[in-house]
Amino acid sequence: MKKIIIFLLIMMNLTSVCAVNETPRYKIIGSSYQQEDIDEMYKVKDQLLLNYKKWVKGVDDVYQVLADHQDDFNAKYYNGLYTIVLGEGKGKSLEGKLQVSYCTSSKEIKKKSWFIKMFS
């Protein structure tokens, strides 16, 4: 009986934690390669990140939030990518993840025993 209990305790502690990687991304395309247009692109990026933090506060569906806020930056949101085109959009581009925090929330973590994975 003790062996079974010890075995079960070991199995319960041998779990793998896997974070779901579905972080929305942004892409900003500058008007040209001139320094003033590049500076404008970085200002838009900073404003987008600030706004994103406000938009997603207390919201479960960040994808719907991004879809709802396309007009704020004259952006297009499709398939996890929030794209902003400045001017003619023939300049440098800037890409990154839209995250409030780099820590993974408990909602995004799936915890599964390797023993259970073997039989699923």
N, C-alpha and C positions, 0 to 999 in steps of 0.2 A: 504494500500500500504506500509506503514512504517513497518508493521508487517512482510510482505513478505520479504522486504529488510533486516530487522534484522535477520529473519530466515535464509535467504541465506548467510548472512555474518557469522552467527554462524556455519552453515554447512561447509562453506569453511575453517573455522579455526579449525574445529574438524577433524583433519586428523591423521592418524597413520603413522609413519615412520618405515619402516622395511628394514633392511640391508640384502642383499643377501649374504648368507654364503657359498661361494664356493672358499674358500682359499685353494690353493694347500698346501700339507704337505710334509715333508721330513722324512725319516727314515734312520738312519745310523747304521749299524751293525758292531761292532768291531771284530777284528780278534780273540781276546781272552779276558779273564778277568784280564789280567796282567795290571799293572798301565801304562806301556809304550804304550800299545795298546789303553787303554782308553784315554790317553793324545792325541794320534794320531787321535782318533775319534773326539775329541773336536776341534782339529786343522782343520780337514776336515769340520766340521760343521761351524766354523767361516769363512773359505774360501768360502764355499757354500753360506752363507748368504751375504757375500761381493759381490760375483759374481752375485748372483740373483738380487741384487740392480742395477747392471750395465746392466744385460740382459734385464730387464723389463722396463728400462727407455724409455719412449715414445712409448711403445708397448701396443696394445690393447689386444692381445691374449697371455696371460702369459702361457697358457697350451702348445701352439705351441712352445714357447720359451724353455720351459722345455724339450719338446720332442726333439728339435733341439740340446740341450746341454747335452744329455745323455752321449756322449763320453768324455766330459770334466772331469767327475768323475767316468767313467766306471759304470754308473748308469743305472737303469731301471726306466722309467716313465710310469706308468699305472694307469688310473682311479683316477687321482688327487694326487697320491703318488709318490714321487721321492725317490727311494731306492738306497742307496749306501752300498755295501758289501765290507768290508775291509778284505783282506786275505781269510781265510776259512769261515769267518762269523759265528764263534761259540762263540762270546763274547757278551758283554753287548750291548744293543741297545739304541739309542737316537732318540727321535721323537719330532716334533714340526711343527709349521706353517711357511710357506714361505711367509713372508709379508715384504713389504718395510716400511710400516707405519701402526700403529694400528688405525689410523683414517680411516673412511670409505669415499671413494671418492663419489662424486655426481653421478657418473655413476652406482654405486652399490646400490643406494637408490631408493626404490619404494615408492612413496607417494600416498596414496589412502584414500579418505574419507570413514569413516565407513558407511555413508549413501549410498555411491555407492557400497560398499562391500555387503550391505544388498540385493541389487538387481542384483548382478552379480553371 
